Amino acid sequence: MSEGYDRNKDKVIHKAFSKTDKRYLNVEIYSYDGGANKVRIKPVAKNTNPKADSNKQWINQKAISGLSQEEVVGLIKSLNEVVAKF
């Protein structure tokens, strides 16, 4: 029976990000428990609460995770198509 997800088994292979004034998009290549490399896209938004302590200036949001290389190639193609329409 599966033990479930264990964060300690994630190994980040490479990390990049893009940043705007209000949000980061962290893009990571990672391997879970020695398995195939996958891509995770993690939005991180600026905390708008003016009373938030300095350790909580940025808030992790739901990640888009577990994308295979084939899915990433399709995502890039779709993103390029959408960007061309701006």
Buried (B, 14 or more C-beta within 10 A) or exposed (E): EEEEEEEEEBEEEEEEEEEEEEBBBBBBBBBBEEEEEBBBBBBBEBEEEEEEEEEEEEBEEEEBBEBEEEEBEEBEEEEEEEEEEE
